[in-house]
Amino acid sequence: MSATRPVLDVRSLTKVYGEGETTVRALDGVSFQVERGEYLAIMGSSGSGKSTLMNILGCLDAPTAGTYLLDGVDVSRLSDVQLALARNRLIGFVFQAYNLIPRTSAVANVELPLAYAGMRATERRRRAMFALDLVGLADRAELQPNQLSGGQQQRVAVARALVTEPALLLADEPTGNLDSHATEEVLSVLDDLNAAGRTIVLISHEEEVGARADRLIKLFDGRIVADSRQAPVGRHSAAGMVR
Amino acid sequence: MSFAEIVRFALRGIGANKLRSALTMLGILIGVAAVILLVAVGNGSAQAITTRIEALGTNTLTVMSTSRGSGGLTPRVAEALDDPVLAPDVRSVSPVVSAPATLTYEGAEHEVTSFVGTTPAWFTASNSPVATGSVFSAEDESQARRVVVIGKTVAEEMFPGTDPVGAQVTVGGALFTVVGVLKEKSSAGFQDAGDTAVAPISAVRQVLAGYGGLSSILVEAAGSGRVDVARSEVATILDERLGAGAYRIQNASQLLETRTETAGTFTALLGAVAAISLLVGGIGITNIMLVTVTERTREIGIRKALGAPRRVILTQFLVEATLLSVIGGGLGVAAAVIGSRFSIVGVRPVIVPSSVLLALGVSVLIGLFFGGLPAARAARLRPIDALRYE
């Protein structure tokens, strides 16, 4: 891994849904790069294509056209097994709907990516507990998702996304379902992670969430209309002090 | 990811949905147990019928007259059948006369439907050994001695608690000495095989039946495999003596065949009912599995997003489905084995091993198919499609 290579390199990405007259161009030639350690927020109104873009970046969906280099590797050339490996090792994904496995304890949820990576049970448990500790939920490790509040569930999801120490943390409207207090909880965790050197790409339509990033991309009708660097506002006070 | 790890995942999946898992297993359990048990009941009743008919003696032929007056069958005809040259496959011939009679002993009366007069060979031919005392001898027969062997039921009715051997009973105004009691015999049909009395034919003719024709002639073949040969030999002799159509030959093994066929039909019918219940159980399993597809598909989407390879997901869900159906099926077999220890509607069930295999096989296949198929389909989806599955 060379230090100069961008983590994400997206070139004229296009995604078309439907056929014939009902065709919708969700993404229409999107290109940008994300360097290591960046904190990027992608903003746009609903229907601007930001979720589609996120799903492609997370290797959950495939683009209609264009290339996507993840850590220098062309994702479209990867086989099914390699794609699974890429999702497991390179990407941590945080969903708007948390997407924890129901009726499974928090720590077991966090362990899941490590289990798929083939890690031994004891080491797995140790790392999962460490990740839970990082999001401040070590004391809730044995609780099941329905016993946790929304903010806590989302923090478990963040712990699950970062437990494999991925190159890239993708968060799709991570605070979309949360109240202001829980939003603050989750965002401060992300702040800490970025301060620790993690690359974060975040989607939101809330201005104050986007303001925390140090780079902002605005999407409109599947096109990038603005790409600017900014001084982050409202970051967690402890940011930069961890590690 | 190791196989043991995947199995642990599958177990956790089963444990995470206890009610659903229990219902699925219950469906399979009932289906499997019903098939095994119902087939066992059918089989048990078939076996019961077979043993009853076999008790009658399967290598005997009964010759009966078709004319009402019973003029055709005479002792001379019976003697003619006992011909080692013309009928080498006939072991013994017993002429039989029978009439209803009333037995009296010290004021106690008992009516038997058939007071049988015959020769000593009848006891072996009809598979009716004595339990106490002895059968009468050939000499008793030739001397027309008034001795009688009574059936179990008669003995119990007339001599409750005492040994009837040596007692003298009055039949048709004559005294007969009881020399033996027949062993208890399972009865075919509604007639009580123990409600009978057997005496030398000469004595019975003197006292009761008169010197008319015989009721029937019991022919014992030299072996069970030679019944058919003996039958044609007897028929040849009878055709010559009486003319075709004047008599009828019945065979216990024929009866056996018919009854076995009936029992087979019965078993098939029960099996069909059971198969339907297995099918309904199977549909229940399918339903439960399909209802959970939405939830499971989303779960598969999450797992794929976290980097689970398709192979691991497939294996996990197949192991889950297999465990559910195998445990359910195993419990069903256990339930059937326990159930078969009790008699059901008067039949002692006898388990047919092939029905166990069939029921278990079908239930496991249903579980695998309907548990594995949706999982296989979901595992093939792109993660985003699986996550959005409704």
HADDOCK unambig.tbl for C-alpha pairs under 7 A between the chains (distance, minus, plus):
assign (segid A and resid 60 and name CA) (segid B and resid 305 and name CA) 6.47 0.50 0.50
assign (segid A and resid 60 and name CA) (segid B and resid 382 and name CA) 6.34 0.50 0.50
assign (segid A and resid 60 and name CA) (segid B and resid 383 and name CA) 5.02 0.50 0.50
assign (segid A and resid 60 and name CA) (segid B and resid 384 and name CA) 5.18 0.50 0.50
assign (segid A and resid 61 and name CA) (segid B and resid 382 and name CA) 6.37 0.50 0.50
assign (segid A and resid 61 and name CA) (segid B and resid 384 and name CA) 5.95 0.50 0.50
assign (segid A and resid 81 and name CA) (segid B and resid 309 and name CA) 5.84 0.50 0.50
assign (segid A and resid 84 and name CA) (segid B and resid 304 and name CA) 6.89 0.50 0.50
assign (segid A and resid 84 and name CA) (segid B and resid 307 and name CA) 4.39 0.50 0.50
assign (segid A and resid 84 and name CA) (segid B and resid 308 and name CA) 5.87 0.50 0.50
assign (segid A and resid 84 and name CA) (segid B and resid 309 and name CA) 5.32 0.50 0.50
assign (segid A and resid 85 and name CA) (segid B and resid 307 and name CA) 5.83 0.50 0.50
assign (segid A and resid 87 and name CA) (segid B and resid 305 and name CA) 6.34 0.50 0.50
assign (segid A and resid 87 and name CA) (segid B and resid 306 and name CA) 6.09 0.50 0.50
assign (segid A and resid 87 and name CA) (segid B and resid 307 and name CA) 4.76 0.50 0.50
assign (segid A and resid 88 and name CA) (segid B and resid 306 and name CA) 5.46 0.50 0.50
assign (segid A and resid 88 and name CA) (segid B and resid 307 and name CA) 3.97 0.50 0.50
assign (segid A and resid 99 and name CA) (segid B and resid 302 and name CA) 6.47 0.50 0.50
assign (segid A and resid 101 and name CA) (segid B and resid 299 and name CA) 6.27 0.50 0.50
assign (segid A and resid 103 and name CA) (segid B and resid 16 and name CA) 5.51 0.50 0.50
assign (segid A and resid 104 and name CA) (segid B and resid 16 and name CA) 6.93 0.50 0.50
assign (segid A and resid 113 and name CA) (segid B and resid 306 and name CA) 5.42 0.50 0.50
assign (segid A and resid 113 and name CA) (segid B and resid 307 and name CA) 6.50 0.50 0.50
assign (segid A and resid 115 and name CA) (segid B and resid 1 and name CA) 6.93 0.50 0.50
assign (segid A and resid 116 and name CA) (segid B and resid 1 and name CA) 6.07 0.50 0.50
assign (segid A and resid 116 and name CA) (segid B and resid 307 and name CA) 6.60 0.50 0.50
assign (segid A and resid 116 and name CA) (segid B and resid 308 and name CA) 5.51 0.50 0.50
assign (segid A and resid 117 and name CA) (segid B and resid 1 and name CA) 6.98 0.50 0.50
assign (segid A and resid 118 and name CA) (segid B and resid 1 and name CA) 4.58 0.50 0.50
